[in-house]
Amino acid sequence: MRNRGDGGTWRQRGPRLLIGIARHPDEVRAAQRLRHRVFADEMGARLSAASDGLDVDPFDDRCDHLLLRERDTGTVVGTARLLPAARAGQGGFYSASEFSLGRLAELPGLVEMGRTCIDVRYRTGVALSTLLAGIAAYVRAGAHQHVMGCASIPVGEAIGPAARLCARILREHGSPALLRAAPHRPFAVLTGGGAEAPVPTLLRAYLRMGAYVCAEPAWDGDFRTADLLVVLPVKRLAQRYAQRLLRAA
């Protein structure tokens, strides 16, 4: 697999971590192995295309794979994959499997981010900020203007807490009408009193950076999550986060 796009140089981040784009098939397989460990083994997701302990799907070959590595061992401890619109082709975006994207697919400078995860032993603010800084460097190098992706909220035995959280996030961070989409398999939201599910760390980061939520949530039965479609116009990136991420990148 050839290196695609910019950001392929490995950069040291702190005493333990390196960030860069996968250059070889074995590096992509390491990312797929981590994804399987997090999504299938830890979260219990049903990965229909998984094989030999790898999370594999048809989008992987068209994506750039951002890797967070432990410096001393080279072990992949975090990953995200990025799909620029120019490479989406006839297969389109992963998000289109959950949402009717409407005009979102035509946004200028669009890149889709997905399959983001971090090894449980490395889930710290440092690891997440390093991964986000790598994404910021990729976005800047490619002159991308919009970042799109699905942010997942785990749903337990009772759907109420997740449904109430989705309702509040939609109310507080809903997109303008021109950026609206629609879920293929809606997950019902709830208003009114009652406990809310905690906001997942990655979703919290997106919202703090200024991302919009563009649709009612979609139900992902394989992952047992309520998925929110988020879009971050780069020009809307909250200034304090832009400065921090670009400094790190």
Backbone bond lengths (Angstrom), bond angles and torsions (degrees), N, CA, C in turn:
res aa  C-N    CA-C-N  psi(-1)  N-CA   C-N-CA  omega(-1)  CA-C   N-CA-C  phi
1 M - - - 1.471 - - 1.524 109.07 -
2 R 1.322 117.68 125.35 1.453 119.67 -179.48 1.525 110.17 -80.87
3 N 1.321 114.83 155.86 1.454 119.32 176.26 1.519 108.93 -69.90
4 R 1.334 116.42 133.68 1.456 121.05 -179.45 1.511 109.15 -114.94
5 G 1.314 116.34 131.04 1.456 120.26 174.11 1.517 112.15 77.60
6 D 1.311 115.19 -172.52 1.448 121.63 -179.64 1.515 110.45 -91.56
7 G 1.319 116.54 177.11 1.447 121.53 175.70 1.511 113.31 89.18
8 G 1.353 118.87 15.34 1.449 120.26 -176.92 1.508 114.54 -78.63
9 T 1.324 118.67 -15.54 1.452 121.17 -178.57 1.518 110.19 -72.04
10 W 1.331 115.68 133.47 1.465 119.26 178.09 1.518 109.07 -77.21
11 R 1.319 116.17 130.46 1.463 121.72 -178.54 1.518 109.32 -120.62
12 Q 1.325 115.76 137.92 1.461 119.28 179.01 1.522 109.53 -80.66
13 R 1.324 115.89 136.33 1.456 121.74 178.53 1.518 107.69 -130.02
14 G 1.335 115.88 100.01 1.455 119.30 -179.10 1.515 110.29 76.60
15 P 1.319 116.76 -173.14 1.462 120.60 -173.98 1.519 113.90 -75.31
16 R 1.362 118.70 -15.02 1.459 118.96 -169.77 1.511 115.44 -125.56
17 L 1.326 119.84 -14.21 1.460 121.06 -166.69 1.523 112.71 -121.11
18 L 1.342 114.60 145.12 1.452 123.29 172.77 1.525 107.93 -123.69
19 I 1.339 116.58 150.43 1.459 120.69 179.94 1.522 108.77 -133.29
20 G 1.321 117.56 137.94 1.458 120.99 178.83 1.514 110.99 -177.34
21 I 1.346 115.51 176.02 1.452 122.84 -179.85 1.527 109.52 -93.71
22 A 1.325 116.72 137.50 1.459 121.45 177.55 1.530 110.11 -59.80
23 R 1.328 115.91 136.41 1.457 121.57 179.96 1.526 112.41 -110.98
24 H 1.320 118.38 -20.58 1.458 121.49 -172.22 1.532 110.09 -130.28
25 P 1.321 116.99 155.87 1.467 120.06 179.46 1.518 113.51 -57.17
26 D 1.339 118.07 -35.25 1.463 118.29 -179.03 1.520 111.33 -67.10
27 E 1.343 117.27 -29.25 1.462 120.06 176.33 1.526 110.54 -70.73
28 V 1.326 117.10 -39.31 1.475 120.32 176.15 1.524 109.86 -63.37
29 R 1.330 116.77 -41.45 1.466 119.60 178.47 1.523 111.15 -62.85
30 A 1.324 117.48 -35.61 1.469 119.67 177.02 1.525 110.43 -63.04
31 A 1.334 117.20 -38.96 1.464 120.64 176.20 1.524 110.60 -65.59
32 Q 1.321 116.98 -42.68 1.471 120.47 179.53 1.527 111.35 -65.27
33 R 1.324 116.06 -33.72 1.471 119.72 177.63 1.523 110.59 -67.46
34 L 1.335 116.79 -42.70 1.461 120.36 177.31 1.520 110.29 -63.18
35 R 1.318 117.45 -43.24 1.460 120.35 178.73 1.523 111.44 -59.29
36 H 1.323 116.94 -41.88 1.460 119.82 178.37 1.523 110.62 -63.36
37 R 1.311 116.38 -42.01 1.469 119.86 -178.92 1.526 111.15 -63.25
38 V 1.335 116.47 -41.12 1.464 119.96 -177.74 1.528 110.65 -76.84
39 F 1.334 117.34 -51.15 1.454 120.17 -171.56 1.532 112.87 -78.17
40 A 1.324 117.50 -43.23 1.468 119.87 -176.62 1.524 111.55 -88.07
41 D 1.337 117.27 -55.30 1.463 120.00 -174.51 1.524 112.10 -69.93
42 E 1.337 116.66 -42.80 1.461 119.88 -175.78 1.519 112.48 -86.08
43 M 1.338 116.83 -46.70 1.465 120.80 -174.47 1.527 112.85 -91.78
44 G 1.325 117.49 -15.04 1.458 120.07 179.62 1.512 114.81 78.66
45 A 1.331 117.98 20.06 1.468 120.69 -179.77 1.523 110.74 -69.40
46 R 1.332 115.49 148.73 1.457 121.27 173.41 1.526 108.16 -91.81
47 L 1.312 115.80 109.80 1.459 121.18 -178.06 1.522 108.07 -102.53
48 S 1.318 115.94 99.31 1.464 120.17 -171.48 1.518 112.35 -64.59
49 A 1.339 116.95 -29.67 1.463 119.25 -177.74 1.528 111.99 -98.22
50 A 1.329 118.49 8.17 1.451 120.95 -177.99 1.524 110.56 -70.00
51 S 1.335 115.55 143.78 1.456 120.14 176.31 1.509 109.01 -152.88
52 D 1.333 115.88 139.84 1.467 121.48 176.62 1.520 112.29 52.95
53 G 1.337 115.89 40.11 1.454 118.94 177.85 1.515 114.38 73.20
54 L 1.337 117.59 18.41 1.461 122.15 178.43 1.523 109.70 -115.92
55 D 1.342 116.38 142.74 1.464 121.78 170.45 1.517 106.84 -94.76
56 V 1.319 116.69 106.81 1.465 122.43 -174.18 1.522 108.75 -125.18
57 D 1.330 117.09 137.95 1.460 119.69 171.07 1.519 109.50 -146.31
58 P 1.334 118.18 171.15 1.472 120.55 -173.48 1.528 114.14 -64.95
59 F 1.313 118.44 -15.40 1.461 120.23 -178.28 1.530 112.38 -79.00
60 D 1.318 117.68 -22.29 1.461 120.60 -172.04 1.525 113.07 -56.62
61 D 1.333 117.33 -39.89 1.463 119.97 -174.74 1.525 112.85 -68.18
62 R 1.329 117.37 -19.84 1.467 120.08 -178.88 1.525 112.41 -98.60
63 C 1.327 116.90 -2.32 1.465 121.19 -173.73 1.522 112.46 -101.38
64 D 1.327 115.43 155.93 1.456 121.88 162.49 1.525 107.02 -89.81
65 H 1.328 116.36 139.09 1.459 121.71 -176.82 1.526 108.99 -112.25
66 L 1.322 115.66 111.07 1.456 121.75 177.67 1.524 108.59 -83.59
67 L 1.321 116.31 129.49 1.458 121.20 -176.49 1.520 110.91 -119.66
68 L 1.311 115.03 135.63 1.453 123.01 170.04 1.526 106.65 -104.82
69 R 1.338 117.06 121.93 1.455 120.72 -172.96 1.519 110.95 -122.02
70 E 1.334 114.75 147.13 1.458 121.20 171.80 1.520 107.51 -75.81
71 R 1.328 115.97 126.36 1.461 120.32 -169.56 1.524 113.38 -60.29
72 D 1.313 117.47 -46.44 1.461 119.94 -171.30 1.519 112.91 -74.40
73 T 1.337 117.35 -34.21 1.463 120.66 -175.67 1.525 113.38 -103.96
74 G 1.325 117.76 -18.33 1.457 121.15 -174.84 1.511 113.78 77.78
75 T 1.337 117.87 4.07 1.464 121.49 -178.35 1.529 110.69 -65.37
76 V 1.335 116.29 134.32 1.470 121.04 175.91 1.524 108.67 -77.05
77 V 1.329 116.61 119.00 1.467 121.43 -176.54 1.527 112.17 -117.43
78 G 1.316 117.63 -0.96 1.458 121.47 176.16 1.514 109.41 -161.43
79 T 1.312 116.83 153.96 1.457 120.17 -179.50 1.522 110.96 -157.45
80 A 1.304 115.43 155.16 1.469 123.96 168.48 1.516 106.28 -149.77
81 R 1.319 117.01 147.43 1.460 118.00 176.73 1.517 109.34 -114.70
82 L 1.326 115.62 147.74 1.447 122.47 -171.90 1.517 109.34 -130.31
83 L 1.339 115.11 130.01 1.458 121.61 -176.41 1.526 109.32 -125.33
84 P 1.344 117.96 102.67 1.465 120.20 176.34 1.530 110.61 -69.10
85 A 1.320 115.72 150.04 1.462 120.41 -177.60 1.523 111.84 -57.56
86 A 1.326 117.52 -35.47 1.456 120.41 -178.17 1.519 112.09 -63.18
87 R 1.337 117.21 -21.06 1.448 120.98 -179.10 1.525 112.81 -105.90
88 A 1.335 117.04 -0.98 1.463 119.65 -179.36 1.518 110.93 -65.87
89 G 1.347 117.05 -39.69 1.450 121.48 173.86 1.519 113.24 58.60
90 Q 1.329 115.15 -153.59 1.456 120.37 -177.29 1.523 111.68 -69.00
91 G 1.309 117.21 -25.69 1.460 119.93 178.86 1.504 113.55 -71.76
92 G 1.332 116.89 -17.46 1.454 120.92 177.47 1.508 113.39 67.61
93 F 1.334 115.06 -161.67 1.457 122.97 -178.63 1.522 110.79 -97.06
94 Y 1.317 116.32 150.93 1.459 120.52 174.98 1.532 110.28 -58.22
95 S 1.330 117.31 -39.25 1.463 121.22 -177.97 1.521 112.22 -56.36
96 A 1.348 116.90 -28.06 1.461 120.22 -179.21 1.521 112.26 -69.54
97 S 1.342 117.97 -15.20 1.464 119.63 174.80 1.523 111.52 -74.39
98 E 1.341 117.28 -17.26 1.460 121.77 179.92 1.520 113.46 -112.98
99 F 1.338 116.83 -22.04 1.464 120.33 -174.14 1.526 110.61 -137.90
100 S 1.329 115.24 147.03 1.459 120.96 164.54 1.521 106.58 -80.17
101 L 1.317 116.66 110.39 1.459 120.71 -167.84 1.520 113.75 -78.59
102 G 1.322 118.12 -23.83 1.459 119.27 -178.52 1.513 111.45 57.97
103 R 1.315 116.82 -131.52 1.456 121.59 -176.03 1.524 113.34 -73.72
104 L 1.311 116.85 -12.57 1.470 118.58 -178.29 1.518 111.64 -58.99
105 A 1.332 117.04 -37.31 1.460 120.38 -177.64 1.527 111.91 -65.55
106 E 1.329 117.07 -15.09 1.467 120.94 -178.12 1.520 112.66 -102.50
107 L 1.311 118.08 6.52 1.461 120.13 179.43 1.526 110.16 -60.88
108 P 1.319 117.95 140.10 1.472 119.79 -179.73 1.528 111.01 -68.88
109 G 1.317 114.98 143.45 1.454 120.09 176.08 1.513 113.85 59.47
110 L 1.336 116.78 40.56 1.462 120.44 -173.82 1.529 110.94 -86.69
111 V 1.335 115.53 136.93 1.460 122.19 171.38 1.527 107.73 -134.50
112 E 1.339 116.10 137.44 1.458 120.84 179.31 1.524 109.75 -100.14
113 M 1.316 115.51 135.06 1.454 121.58 176.08 1.519 108.99 -112.64
114 G 1.326 116.98 140.16 1.452 119.47 179.28 1.514 112.69 -163.33
115 R 1.335 114.99 -179.73 1.468 123.42 178.50 1.544 111.05 49.67
116 T 1.321 115.69 41.72 1.461 121.10 -178.94 1.515 109.76 -85.87
117 C 1.316 116.65 129.70 1.462 119.90 177.30 1.527 110.31 -158.97
118 I 1.332 114.94 159.27 1.466 122.86 178.65 1.514 108.23 -133.10
119 D 1.320 116.22 137.26 1.462 121.99 176.52 1.527 109.85 -53.97
120 V 1.327 116.73 139.41 1.455 121.57 -174.98 1.528 111.94 -57.32
121 R 1.313 117.99 -30.18 1.473 121.20 -178.17 1.523 112.25 -75.16
122 Y 1.330 116.78 -11.10 1.463 120.45 -175.28 1.532 111.97 -120.34
123 R 1.314 117.94 16.90 1.462 119.80 -176.54 1.518 110.75 -80.56
124 T 1.304 114.03 80.96 1.455 122.25 178.34 1.519 108.39 -126.96
125 G 1.331 115.07 167.86 1.454 118.97 175.89 1.517 112.30 -60.54
126 V 1.342 116.63 -33.21 1.462 120.34 -179.56 1.521 110.40 -64.75
127 A 1.342 117.04 -46.21 1.463 120.18 -178.73 1.528 111.11 -63.80
128 L 1.326 117.45 -45.26 1.457 120.12 -178.97 1.523 111.01 -65.17
129 S 1.315 117.72 -44.74 1.466 119.64 -179.39 1.525 110.92 -65.03
130 T 1.342 117.59 -33.32 1.456 120.90 177.33 1.522 110.72 -66.99
131 L 1.327 116.88 -43.37 1.459 120.36 177.85 1.527 110.76 -63.35
132 L 1.328 117.29 -43.32 1.465 120.83 178.62 1.527 111.17 -64.95
133 A 1.331 116.75 -36.26 1.462 119.84 177.00 1.524 110.81 -64.76
134 G 1.351 116.27 -37.58 1.458 119.22 176.05 1.514 112.09 -63.74
135 I 1.329 116.43 -39.48 1.463 120.51 176.98 1.530 109.93 -64.85
136 A 1.336 116.74 -41.60 1.467 120.46 178.67 1.521 111.12 -61.52
137 A 1.336 117.43 -40.25 1.460 120.76 178.18 1.526 110.99 -64.09
138 Y 1.326 116.73 -40.66 1.460 121.96 178.59 1.529 109.99 -63.76
139 V 1.322 116.77 -45.92 1.461 121.17 -179.75 1.529 110.51 -61.71
140 R 1.322 116.37 -43.90 1.459 119.94 -179.59 1.529 110.85 -66.20
141 A 1.342 118.10 -44.16 1.464 121.37 -178.39 1.527 111.58 -63.28
142 G 1.327 116.88 -34.90 1.461 120.81 179.95 1.506 114.52 -90.15
143 A 1.338 117.32 2.49 1.472 122.42 -178.28 1.524 111.55 53.44
144 H 1.338 116.56 36.97 1.463 120.49 178.28 1.523 110.21 -74.26
145 Q 1.326 115.37 147.22 1.465 120.88 -177.17 1.522 113.52 -109.39
146 H 1.334 116.96 -20.80 1.466 121.06 -178.92 1.522 109.60 -140.07
147 V 1.331 116.00 138.48 1.459 122.60 176.10 1.524 107.62 -117.58
148 M 1.329 116.28 128.24 1.467 121.56 -177.13 1.522 109.67 -124.46
149 G 1.338 116.60 149.10 1.455 119.76 174.94 1.516 111.62 -176.91
150 C 1.333 115.15 171.50 1.458 122.06 177.41 1.525 108.87 -101.26
151 A 1.314 116.52 127.57 1.465 122.60 176.56 1.519 108.28 -107.34
152 S 1.330 116.14 127.37 1.466 121.11 -170.50 1.524 112.32 -101.61
153 I 1.335 114.92 139.44 1.463 122.75 173.99 1.526 107.22 -116.50
154 P 1.336 118.92 114.89 1.470 120.26 -179.78 1.528 111.11 -60.91
155 V 1.320 115.12 140.88 1.459 121.64 178.67 1.529 108.03 -114.89
156 G 1.315 116.16 120.91 1.454 120.79 179.28 1.515 111.67 -84.11
157 E 1.321 115.28 -155.12 1.460 119.99 179.95 1.528 111.86 -65.30
158 A 1.339 116.68 -34.41 1.465 121.56 176.81 1.521 108.84 -103.55
159 I 1.346 116.64 128.32 1.459 119.48 -176.13 1.521 112.49 -82.46
160 G 1.324 117.89 -14.72 1.461 121.07 -172.85 1.510 114.98 -54.37
161 P 1.344 120.08 -51.83 1.466 119.59 -177.62 1.527 113.37 -58.67
162 A 1.332 117.72 -42.93 1.464 119.77 178.28 1.520 111.01 -67.68
163 A 1.334 117.35 -38.74 1.463 121.20 -178.95 1.520 111.36 -65.61
164 R 1.337 117.14 -38.39 1.469 120.00 178.11 1.527 111.29 -70.47
165 L 1.341 116.59 -37.76 1.464 118.94 177.21 1.526 110.36 -62.93
166 C 1.329 117.31 -44.74 1.465 120.32 178.82 1.521 111.40 -58.49
167 A 1.335 117.42 -41.92 1.457 121.00 -179.34 1.522 110.80 -61.18
168 R 1.319 116.52 -43.99 1.476 119.20 -178.51 1.526 110.99 -67.75
169 I 1.323 117.50 -42.64 1.463 120.04 -178.97 1.526 110.63 -64.00
170 L 1.321 116.76 -40.75 1.464 119.53 176.58 1.524 111.32 -61.36
171 R 1.323 116.10 -41.68 1.465 120.72 -179.50 1.530 111.36 -65.01
172 E 1.317 116.90 -38.94 1.464 120.90 -173.75 1.526 113.47 -90.31
173 H 1.343 117.39 -23.22 1.471 119.68 -172.56 1.524 112.68 -132.31
174 G 1.332 117.35 19.78 1.456 120.23 -179.88 1.515 113.14 -63.28
175 S 1.313 115.94 148.90 1.465 121.42 -175.27 1.521 111.57 -83.40
176 P 1.330 117.04 163.34 1.472 120.38 169.15 1.531 110.23 -62.22
177 A 1.333 115.66 161.77 1.471 121.20 -175.24 1.527 112.15 -58.21
178 L 1.327 118.28 -35.32 1.455 120.99 -177.43 1.523 112.64 -68.00
179 L 1.324 117.24 -16.53 1.458 121.20 -179.18 1.526 111.82 -108.14
180 R 1.315 117.20 24.90 1.465 119.59 -177.11 1.523 111.32 -87.73
181 A 1.329 114.71 147.73 1.458 123.13 175.67 1.528 107.43 -134.13
182 A 1.336 116.63 -177.48 1.465 120.17 -178.88 1.523 109.43 -142.86
183 P 1.339 117.18 137.45 1.472 119.69 -179.72 1.521 111.68 -75.89
184 H 1.328 116.17 146.39 1.465 120.37 173.59 1.530 111.07 -73.47
185 R 1.339 116.32 -39.03 1.475 122.06 -179.79 1.523 107.45 -124.45
186 P 1.328 117.83 88.38 1.472 119.96 -173.38 1.524 112.58 -63.03
187 F 1.328 114.36 145.63 1.460 122.94 171.26 1.522 105.95 -109.52
188 A 1.321 116.95 118.72 1.468 120.81 -173.00 1.517 110.98 -66.22
189 V 1.328 115.90 136.61 1.455 121.21 175.78 1.526 109.20 -96.51
190 L 1.327 115.37 159.30 1.464 121.91 -179.81 1.513 109.56 -127.96
191 T 1.315 115.94 138.84 1.458 121.21 172.31 1.523 108.57 -111.16
192 G 1.317 115.32 167.53 1.457 118.96 179.64 1.509 111.82 102.23
193 G 1.327 114.90 -174.74 1.453 121.17 -174.45 1.515 112.82 -72.09
194 G 1.324 114.54 167.59 1.454 120.40 179.50 1.506 111.35 124.94
195 A 1.325 115.22 164.46 1.453 120.70 -177.47 1.526 110.94 -71.01
196 E 1.327 115.04 147.27 1.457 121.99 173.97 1.522 109.60 -106.85
197 A 1.309 115.87 149.99 1.459 120.36 170.75 1.524 108.79 -67.91
198 P 1.328 117.88 152.48 1.467 119.41 174.83 1.524 110.74 -66.42
199 V 1.319 116.42 148.84 1.461 120.96 177.67 1.527 108.48 -75.83
200 P 1.326 119.34 120.99 1.468 120.34 177.59 1.525 111.38 -56.54
201 T 1.312 116.16 145.79 1.463 121.27 -172.91 1.521 112.10 -57.67
202 L 1.327 117.29 -44.05 1.459 119.73 -177.30 1.523 111.14 -67.18
203 L 1.321 117.47 -41.37 1.456 120.69 177.16 1.524 110.63 -62.52
204 R 1.323 116.90 -41.64 1.463 119.75 177.51 1.526 110.76 -58.50
205 A 1.335 116.67 -41.82 1.463 120.10 179.41 1.524 111.19 -63.73
206 Y 1.332 117.31 -43.49 1.468 120.08 178.37 1.531 111.04 -58.23
207 L 1.332 115.92 -46.58 1.459 119.90 -176.33 1.522 111.27 -66.85
208 R 1.307 117.15 -38.00 1.462 119.88 178.10 1.522 111.63 -66.48
209 M 1.326 116.30 -28.67 1.462 119.36 178.70 1.527 111.76 -78.53
210 G 1.329 117.62 -11.88 1.458 120.51 176.83 1.511 114.98 110.81
211 A 1.326 118.57 16.33 1.459 121.01 -178.61 1.526 111.20 -69.46
212 Y 1.327 115.33 147.35 1.458 122.77 171.26 1.527 109.75 -93.81
213 V 1.328 116.61 150.29 1.462 122.53 167.25 1.519 106.57 -99.32
214 C 1.327 116.73 123.27 1.463 121.35 -165.35 1.514 115.01 -103.58
215 A 1.338 117.95 -0.26 1.467 119.02 -177.09 1.517 109.61 -161.93
216 E 1.328 115.45 161.05 1.456 120.25 166.48 1.528 108.08 -57.97
217 P 1.327 118.62 153.84 1.469 119.42 -176.58 1.523 112.33 -67.02
218 A 1.333 114.01 151.98 1.465 121.88 174.32 1.525 108.72 -105.93
219 W 1.317 115.63 145.62 1.461 120.91 178.11 1.531 109.04 -90.81
220 D 1.335 115.69 124.41 1.464 121.84 174.75 1.522 107.38 -108.03
221 G 1.323 116.41 100.42 1.454 120.57 -176.13 1.509 113.62 -69.65
222 D 1.341 117.98 -27.82 1.456 120.44 179.53 1.528 111.56 -69.25
223 F 1.335 115.84 -37.44 1.460 120.31 -179.81 1.528 112.31 -97.95
224 R 1.335 117.19 -9.34 1.465 123.13 -174.42 1.540 110.44 53.35
225 T 1.332 114.44 54.76 1.451 120.88 179.71 1.526 109.84 -133.75
226 A 1.332 114.86 152.68 1.457 121.82 166.17 1.520 106.28 -93.92
227 D 1.327 117.27 119.00 1.458 122.10 -174.21 1.522 110.87 -102.87
228 L 1.318 115.25 128.75 1.460 122.19 176.50 1.522 109.01 -104.26
229 L 1.317 116.55 132.08 1.454 121.54 177.16 1.527 107.94 -86.36
230 V 1.314 116.51 118.68 1.457 120.93 -178.09 1.519 109.99 -116.96
231 V 1.314 115.88 145.89 1.459 122.77 174.49 1.520 107.80 -132.94
232 L 1.329 114.46 130.15 1.459 120.46 176.99 1.526 109.03 -113.13
233 P 1.339 118.53 105.78 1.468 119.12 169.47 1.528 108.08 -68.76
234 V 1.315 116.63 125.32 1.459 119.72 -173.70 1.523 111.12 -59.26
235 K 1.326 117.73 -34.60 1.461 119.97 -179.94 1.526 111.98 -67.95
236 R 1.345 116.70 -16.60 1.460 121.03 178.98 1.537 112.11 -90.82
237 L 1.321 116.59 -8.04 1.455 121.04 -177.86 1.516 109.80 -51.04
238 A 1.323 115.69 121.02 1.467 120.80 -177.67 1.522 109.77 -52.29
239 Q 1.332 116.61 132.91 1.458 121.60 -169.66 1.523 112.68 -57.14
240 R 1.327 117.27 -41.71 1.466 118.85 -176.94 1.524 111.42 -65.86
241 Y 1.336 117.32 -32.88 1.458 120.58 178.01 1.521 110.19 -78.06
242 A 1.338 117.43 -37.23 1.460 119.89 178.22 1.519 110.64 -59.46
243 Q 1.312 116.91 -46.84 1.455 120.09 -179.18 1.515 111.50 -62.66
244 R 1.325 117.26 -42.98 1.458 120.75 -178.11 1.515 111.04 -67.06
245 L 1.366 117.08 -45.86 1.455 120.20 -177.08 1.530 111.47 -67.68
246 L 1.324 117.65 -43.19 1.439 119.72 -178.04 1.532 111.92 -70.67
247 R 1.328 116.75 -29.03 1.459 119.80 173.11 1.524 109.73 -64.40
248 A 1.336 115.45 -43.92 1.470 120.19 -179.18 1.520 111.42 -70.40
249 A 1.330 116.16 -33.13 1.468 120.01 -177.81 1.519 111.74 -73.88
